[in-house]
């Protein structure tokens, strides 16, 4: 405990000396708080501490008369035998521990913590200045703090951890950037493998990668012009472009490959056939991305604007670059052999798998209905990041919780009334006002402290200087004479101390330094003890201004903190707690309140986005196919995908959060793409090679999209990873449903004359 306090003071002094911080607040080493700590103890703990002070008085008095190694050796020789098997006074125990470690150590009083406690920590609050014009605005603060910490000579047992919103935000942005790098490289590798296995034509694979790389560069420029900056969500567009941009290129390139188009006429014919479907897919994808733009969810809106522009860029590059590239690169003399991804085997399994999917829907609906939404922003951060680990430790030790809410009262009387009403709520565990900072029963505690202070009064008078101080040789001989009578641990301790004392006896210079350091430490510790024993009862106005200002504003508003009875780990508990508190105090703040409010914004934005996406997609489908039933059939795989995705997420104990909630409108917008191509080819008919090329393109584009989103799972940013995982599940289901369920539905209704005529 004393080592932690010393380290805290050392760091505070270093931060103050460095400058550049708006405030450095370390309550544990504030002189006023240190001097009045006895008043904050519970009565039983105060009793134990005062008894310890009386027990330690004799040893402290002897060492104060001559604070040297020689005097310490005499006390050890006298006490080790008498106190065999019993706890030693704290001053003697610290002196022995120091000698065994080869260091001068002096402590005048017992720590003000439970003897059973093994871990000790102090909080320091540092307010820095963000560099908002930098890509990482919090990097300079974090780097400066770590630099100062690294420069301090701290004991190995002391561990310094940084946390707080500045540190967490810096770690989150760093994790997001790292995640994009990892996912970007992984997605390129996955794309390469899938395209190589699925297409096998180096010309087409090269053309697709050229489109992707050019598209990413152009989209970056577009994002810079339209938005100007990136957030942790909008950075995902890079990976999304790889996954979605390949769709357009793959569909057109495979159609050109199927026709072995090498001249302008065949290419124009293929483009005329494919362009309407590709344009429709672009529009529906853009609608899905832009659906968040009118909402209050700014982070998602920026991602939508960037990604929608990226889809348009991908379409234009596909229509312009793919034909040009394939024209310049002569075709293979022999077409590549069909692989497993040639999908010749698909039609024979459509009906059985469709029946299995339909049979599974009731159970899927049940599981999907139990999917939960997690409000917490912390759930999207890397749990293994140092800042998150430190925050978790604080929460586990009850030093800080993200579940509390705060509110303001205009007067102390109003704060007291609010506390009474809030404490009566079933969902509330405790309520704290500024008045609660002042300890109770101060008069009684002062009376008991004064009795011990009277015992110590003469100790504060400096002792007379002994003209002939005790010689180290005499003290060492006295200790060695007592060693034969000692046993067990006492014997081993005395022998080790005697050995160390001999080394100093032979080096007068080192001995003088040791004695000086011992006297200095003892003097400081005795002064701290005197401050504790002579501290008087106090009121709120006597507290340090830095602490007062944290609890009462300059306008006189009192800060009230409300702790929930249960951890707010789900929406129901959060709603209950927040709504209960708001019935008494509508204006509240704190992480729980902010995330609850943001959660409501996100949920509302989510509902608006789904509505806008559905309306936009349905209008596009009806205008394109000119048939309502056809449009509805294209949407059936999407509905099934949502249900099955939610069901699997619920089964795997996954939750929706602030980031992955974008999956729902994206599934609607992006899911239309595969359905449009399958339905387009169903009605257009054409050669068998065209039908196979379409199914093959749907499968390959689905796998590439799945693979690129799967790469997001590798991101240390949990929000991005959850998006990747949920989209991976969704795309996998969408692929199955588009290739099996949708063709079965189209055939079923077409055979009954409920759909427009089909070309052959």
Secondary structure, DSSP 8 states (H G I E B T S, - for coil): -HHHHHHHHHHHHHHHHH---SEEE-GGG-HHHHHTHHHHS-HHHHHHHHHHHHHHHHHHHHHHHS-SHHHHHHHHHHHHHHTTTS---HHHHHHHHHHHHTS-----S--SS-TT--------EEE----TTSSSTTHHHHHHHHHHHHHS---TT------SHHHHHHHHHHHHHHHHHHHHHHHHHHHHHHHHHHT--HHHHHHHHHHHHHHHHHHHHHHHHHT-S--TTGGGHHHHHHHHHHHHHHHHHHHHHHHT--SHHHHHHHHHHHHHHHHHHHHHHHHHHHTTTTSS-HHHHHHHHHHHHHHHHHHHHIIIIIHHHHHHS---SS-----GGG-TTSGGGHHHHHHHHHHHHHHHHHHHTT--B---SGGGS-TTSHHHHHHHHHHHTTS--SS-EEEEESSHHHHHHHHHHHHTSTTEEEEE-GGGGS-S-HHHHHHHHHHHHHHHGGGGS-----TT---HHHHHHHHHHHHTT--HHHHHHHHHHHHHHHHHHT-HHHHHHHHHHHHHHHHHHHHHHHHHHH-----GGGS-HHHHHHHB-TT--EEEEEEESS---SHHHHHHHHHHHHHH-S--BSHHHHHHHHHHHHHHHHHHHHHHHHHHHHHHHHHHHS-HHHHHHHHHHHHHHHHHHHHHHHHTT--B-TTGGGHHHHHHHHHHHHHHHHHHHHHH---HHHHHHHHHHHHHHHHHHHHHHHHGGG-S-HHHHHHHHHHHHHHHHHHHIIIIIHHHHHHHHHHTT-S-----
